[in-house]
Amino acid sequence: MRILLVEDKPDFAATIDKALRAVDGCDVIWRKSKTSALAALADEPFDVVLLDRRIPSEDGVLDDDVNHGWDVFQSIRETLPGTSVWFLTGTEDADFSADVLNDFGRNGDIHSCGREDSIYRVFWKRRITDCVAAAKTFRADVQRTEQINLSQVGEPVNLRPEEERLLKLFGRRHGGVSVEVRPLTGGLSGARVLRVTVRNAAGQPIVTSIAKIGAFEEIGVERARYHGEIARLIPGSIPQVTGDITLGASGHAGIFYGVVGSEVTDLFAKLSSDPDGGAAVPNQLRAAQVPWFAARDGERVRVGAIRRRLIGDVALASVEGDLQGIDIGAVELLEIDVLHCVQHGDLHCANILFDDRGLPMFIDYPETGRTLASLDPIALELSTIFHKHAPDRGGWPSEAQALDWQDVGAFAAGAPFEAYLRACRDWATAVAGSQAEILAVGYAYSLRQLKYDDTDKNLARAIIRGCIATLTGVAV
């Protein structure tokens, strides 16, 4: 258990430090001021912050004030909301305690043990034994969580301490003694996407879930998109939330989605092992998105505006050299008819998972929102050549085929999963506002691939040239 003690009086700091270090497993870090406390909080995670109300702004500066302690508290609330804060005050001010509890009081299951505790508390310095007793209880709960064994299978993941804590808290919530973690290839955002299996003492699985863990703000976006847009999809096409952990892991949080059985694969794996079965997936996904498409609307926009939704002007300038002289000026001025509706927004094949039911499910939602109606099927199609985890293509496509991308028959010919590619394009054609929308989205999506080091830029340039030529009627 890691404790940050923020106290400017050395004598009192020594007293409480000695008492806390007598608690087995308590590691106490001492800081004297607002600035040094904030620096420590930015550097490493803590379970509890013991915070004196009246501290100086910086070490050695004689300007101690209650506002400095309050600033530290507010910073923790905003940036590290999973961290418990216990105020230390030398003045038995009943109003202060009431104000903290009334204005900022939070209760929650800090240890995922089924018990609600106060996140923020107030202790009087002259009754410091109360604080030490609370630390002993807190330490016992942390120790119980840390006893859960965490193991990894597959490609090793360098987990942060906060991420390990989240996974163990999930295991404790479900009564497990061990948690097995396997990385999934979805989630190229900052957060991790993992398959998590909680096991009992006999090694049998209790629950298997897809976990998305990361910075509190990022998981907050995921949560909002799930409840705001993803939950509108046809039942069965999304996993159900089985856990949402926001306490006990400093500035990190995790949201967990349930799956049936213990095996989880993605669409890339399905295309490799069962390309005929994979060909049915685009139609299933399109059917799942019917509620989104039902709320579509249309407008007339410039191709440049479409491109900026996928790669902005600043990022485009950084890849100008990779265009190798391709002139995009004329095509960006064209106005075309498009349809808008909610889309997943990052629908590569690794963001489609299958559990034991065999039904495709959408995961990873930070980009979900209203955009071009054909974006998802086009991204799903082109991820087979641009995503780093795409299956082996056996030499397909040639640059000549990529140049002819607008003709799906010519483009898909000879592909290991030709029927799948055609199904993706059929989906795009059915939902786009015009054929020009498909070309503009393909153009913009391929331009975005120039940002990444591990994409085939020759294929990207070929698709860009082909789309420009078809849209403008002028070869480039």
PyMOL commands that set and color helices and strands:
alter all, ss='L'
color gray80, all
select helices_A, chain A and resi 10-21+34-43+66-79+94-104+125-146+161-173+216-228+230-232+267-273+275-278+281-288+290-293+303-310+313-318+320-323+329-333+349-351+375-386+399-403+408-412+418-431+435-449+457-472
alter helices_A, ss='H'
color red, helices_A
select strands_A, chain A and resi 2-6+27-31+48-52+84-89+107-108+117-118+120-124+149-152+178-183+192-199+205-215+241-245+252-258+265-266+297-302+335-343+352-354+360-362+369-372
alter strands_A, ss='S'
color yellow, strands_A
deselect
rebuild
show_as cartoon
